[in-house]
Amino acid sequence: MSLLTLTPVDAASLPSPASPDYSHYRDRVTQAALALVASLRPPQGSPTSPPWTRRRVYHASKGCPTETYSTQSPDHPPSGTGNCDGLRWHARTSTHRGRPSFAHFEAGLLHNHSENEARYIDSCYEAKRLAVIHEGQLEVWQTKYTSPFPASGRDFVFALLTLSLPPRPSPSPSSSSGSARPLRSFLVVSIPVSHPDADDVKGSVRGRYVSVEEVREEDDGSIRWTMAVSSSAGGSLPRFITERAMPSKISEDFPSFLEWVVSDEGPHVEAGAV
């Protein structure tokens, strides 16, 4: 059974680092996340592969188009995922050269992920850490958002797994050193949970989402950023409205991150770091 579902789990059931079950849990999440990301890499020469359908390409960030995808049917979920309450998955991919560097992505997405979202996403006004399962790797968070819909806001409670992956060998040598350069990558996975310390925000609706982000270096020197999500807004909003809006919604935070992460207000990155 996949762990990438919209069914909340009790945060108390998450295994502690001292438990022999922890590494098994982490590996299961990692394998499911990688299978999901791999399903978004179509065969060479094909723009898409089942179960994904290519949607719009957004050009909000000059020189870096964002391609969006949705699964063709909730009855045929992508690899690695499970029950999402009849909702589809949506995804975006982008390829980056130059700035932001891989070090920028690490500082902005891998480290302090949820606190950083409150800094570059306009609608996110609070990120609160509820529990530390494994410092710097598995934590429980609650984030709060204003909403353009007829409600005062949305909040989400989730387990956040952040993980650097073992470097992959490059299939071709580096032009500068003449030797193969290891290619870096990392994952950020969010899974809905319940936690007794989560605030009940007056006038806010508790939503749920499950998401996977992968940032990876490619052999040509570029960086590929992939994000896939299935989300339930909660409340009385018709599903067809939120589902139709998802490709546009997941593209909105993309240019905000790119501008913030290299700005003076962005995370500190050592000079010359790549």
DARA-V446721 format. One record per residue. OMEGA is omega in whole degrees, 0 to 359 (999 if undefined). D_LAST is the distance of its C-alpha to the last C-alpha in Angstrom with 2 decimals. Layout:
BEGIN
[[OMEGA & D_LAST] [OMEGA & D_LAST]]
END
This chain:
BEGIN
[[181 & 37.80] [175 & 34.36] [182 & 32.77] [180 & 31.21] [176 & 34.25] [178 & 35.49] [182 & 37.95] [174 & 37.08] [177 & 37.23] [181 & 38.51] [180 & 35.71] [181 & 38.11] [180 & 37.99] [185 & 34.27] [178 & 34.18] [180 & 33.19] [180 & 30.76] [182 & 33.88] [176 & 35.46] [180 & 35.39] [187 & 34.90] [182 & 31.44] [177 & 29.48] [179 & 31.71] [180 & 31.00] [181 & 27.21] [178 & 27.44] [179 & 29.79] [181 & 27.55] [181 & 24.54] [179 & 26.73] [180 & 28.19] [180 & 24.89] [177 & 23.58] [178 & 26.97] [180 & 26.78] [180 & 23.41] [180 & 24.72] [178 & 27.79] [176 & 25.78] [184 & 24.82] [175 & 28.05] [182 & 29.53] [180 & 28.56] [179 & 30.66] [181 & 31.42] [181 & 29.99] [173 & 30.72] [180 & 32.12] [7 & 34.56] [186 & 34.61] [171 & 32.26] [179 & 33.39] [178 & 31.09] [183 & 31.74] [169 & 30.50] [182 & 27.43] [183 & 26.29] [181 & 24.88] [177 & 24.38] [186 & 20.85] [177 & 21.34] [182 & 19.82] [181 & 18.62] [178 & 21.76] [179 & 22.21] [180 & 24.61] [184 & 26.88] [171 & 29.12] [175 & 32.01] [186 & 33.95] [182 & 37.27] [175 & 39.34] [179 & 39.05] [180 & 41.34] [183 & 38.69] [180 & 35.51] [179 & 32.32] [176 & 31.68] [185 & 30.82] [181 & 32.49] [186 & 35.92] [177 & 38.39] [173 & 37.13] [177 & 40.58] [178 & 41.10] [181 & 37.98] [171 & 35.57] [178 & 31.83] [185 & 29.62] [171 & 26.06] [176 & 23.43] [178 & 20.65] [180 & 18.14] [189 & 15.65] [176 & 12.67] [182 & 11.16] [178 & 9.07] [1 & 9.04] [175 & 8.75] [177 & 5.17] [178 & 5.47] [176 & 5.10] [179 & 7.73] [178 & 9.68] [183 & 9.96] [184 & 11.18] [186 & 13.42] [183 & 14.83] [182 & 14.63] [177 & 15.54] [189 & 18.66] [186 & 18.95] [176 & 22.54] [180 & 22.54] [178 & 19.71] [179 & 21.79] [180 & 24.58] [183 & 22.47] [175 & 21.52] [185 & 24.36] [185 & 27.48] [180 & 29.94] [185 & 28.46] [177 & 30.27] [173 & 29.98] [186 & 27.97] [177 & 29.91] [183 & 29.10] [183 & 32.34] [174 & 31.68] [177 & 29.30] [177 & 29.94] [185 & 27.00] [177 & 24.87] [180 & 21.33] [180 & 22.21] [182 & 25.49] [178 & 26.98] [185 & 29.57] [167 & 29.06] [177 & 31.21] [184 & 29.90] [186 & 32.29] [164 & 32.32] [185 & 34.68] [175 & 36.06] [181 & 37.28] [183 & 39.92] [174 & 43.31] [186 & 42.29] [179 & 40.84] [178 & 37.65] [170 & 35.98] [184 & 34.51] [176 & 32.83] [189 & 32.82] [169 & 30.43] [182 & 28.82] [176 & 25.03] [176 & 23.33] [191 & 19.57] [169 & 18.38] [182 & 15.42] [177 & 16.74] [179 & 17.14] [178 & 14.73] [176 & 16.55] [178 & 17.44] [180 & 16.47] [180 & 19.81] [182 & 18.98] [175 & 17.70] [182 & 14.60] [183 & 16.02] [185 & 14.79] [182 & 15.87] [179 & 18.57] [181 & 17.86] [181 & 16.70] [178 & 13.07] [182 & 13.10] [184 & 11.90] [175 & 10.83] [174 & 12.75] [181 & 14.57] [169 & 17.85] [185 & 19.54] [177 & 23.32] [182 & 26.09] [182 & 29.71] [178 & 32.76] [169 & 34.68] [181 & 37.64] [185 & 37.61] [182 & 40.58] [178 & 38.63] [180 & 37.34] [167 & 38.92] [186 & 41.48] [182 & 40.66] [179 & 43.88] [180 & 43.87] [179 & 40.59] [178 & 40.34] [176 & 38.44] [177 & 36.33] [171 & 34.52] [173 & 31.44] [185 & 29.57] [176 & 26.07] [171 & 23.15] [173 & 19.55] [171 & 17.15] [184 & 13.51] [173 & 12.69] [176 & 10.75] [185 & 13.47] [181 & 14.61] [179 & 14.52] [179 & 10.76] [176 & 11.42] [179 & 10.97] [180 & 14.44] [180 & 15.55] [175 & 19.11] [177 & 21.49] [185 & 25.14] [166 & 27.82] [191 & 31.55] [172 & 33.11] [183 & 36.56] [183 & 37.08] [179 & 40.29] [186 & 43.32] [179 & 45.62] [177 & 43.24] [183 & 44.19] [185 & 41.65] [179 & 41.87] [181 & 40.64] [179 & 37.50] [181 & 36.80] [184 & 37.22] [189 & 34.85] [180 & 31.96] [178 & 30.10] [183 & 30.13] [184 & 29.35] [177 & 26.19] [187 & 24.85] [185 & 25.55] [184 & 22.77] [180 & 20.08] [178 & 20.07] [179 & 20.59] [183 & 17.38] [179 & 15.34] [184 & 17.16] [191 & 17.08] [179 & 13.49] [182 & 12.49] [177 & 15.92] [179 & 17.41] [183 & 18.80] [182 & 15.62] [180 & 14.05] [176 & 12.80] [181 & 9.12] [179 & 8.96] [179 & 8.86] [179 & 6.37] [182 & 3.80] [999 & 0.00]]
END
